Amino acid sequence: MHKRLWIMGVFSIGIVLVASIVSPIPQSMAYHQFADQHTYWGVQNFFNVVSNLAFLLSGVAGVIFIGGSLQSPAHSVFITRSEHWPYLIFFLSVVMACFGSAYYHWAPDNDRLLWDRLPIAIALMALLAATFSERVSLKLGPRLMPLFILLGVGSVLYWYWSEQMGAGNLNFYIVVQFYSLLLIVLLSLFFSSRYRRGADIYVALILYAIAKLAEIMDQEIYDLTQIISGHTLKHLLAALAICWILRMLRKREPLPEKLSGLSNPDILSNSA
């Protein structure tokens, strides 16, 4: 276990170093030009705005579930109380993403894009911390979460600051958005989950990957359907990925063999 963690740690440092020395990638202004720009009932870019309601619904459902688990330890699906917090931050960030993304899509520009990307970065870092907790260390995962979130928020703020200075640099945000997902995959491949349904995370990640592909094919999908654009479809697929994570949490149970030897006083009564 320790050897794999060291390899992943060294590789992660290498990725950050590469991001710091390669040529900066500025934010393309073409990014703000979406295929579907229709206005309905006074709402600009209507479908790209209202499709964010899917994030609100999935995020609120997740917050309610985690809150209920915290209030009823005897029915919790978590081994320890501390494991709730990464998922609570994750689902709260999804709720924030609804408002940040809707605000951005109403009148897209770099200033508004800041508020779209901040909750996304926080959600990704919280999910990384949750995965680390479930597969590597029950104690260390929640403790790493503030550091992960600081790195995620810092990458967005650095990009925004660099744009204001006239030398936009997306490198570190790209690392946060894509390398964090790769780390989740690697952690899932190399370390077994303490819970049943652990493989469900792959379905969620595949759905998110398809969502990113739909984002890239924004115009092509809109030309094909004449109804829904790729970017609107991205929102719906990403929200579905979040729902799948919630489904995973609802259905999972701790593996008995993973509970043996645990002496953490924070272990919940139903898992002991």
Sequence and secondary structure as in RCSB ss.txt:
>XXXX:A:sequence
MHKRLWIMGVFSIGIVLVASIVSPIPQSMAYHQFADQHTYWGVQNFFNVVSNLAFLLSGVAGVIFIGGSLQSPAH
SVFITRSEHWPYLIFFLSVVMACFGSAYYHWAPDNDRLLWDRLPIAIALMALLAATFSERVSLKLGPRLMPLFIL
LGVGSVLYWYWSEQMGAGNLNFYIVVQFYSLLLIVLLSLFFSSRYRRGADIYVALILYAIAKLAEIMDQEIYDLT
QIISGHTLKHLLAALAICWILRMLRKREPLPEKLSGLSNPDILSNSA
>XXXX:A:secstr
 HHHHHHHHHHHHHHHHHHHHS      GGGG  S    BTTBTTHHHHHTTHHHHHHHHHHHHHHHHHHH GGG
 SSSBGGGHHHHHHHHHHHHHHHHHHHHHHHS SHHHHHHHHHHHHHHHHHHHHHHHHHHT TTHHHHHHHHHHH
HHHHHHHHHHHHHHTT    HHHHIIIIIHHHHHHHHHHHS  SBTTTTHHHHHHHHHHHHHHHHHTHHHHHHHH
SS  HHHHHHHHHHHHHHHHHHHHHH  B HHHHTT   TTB GGG 
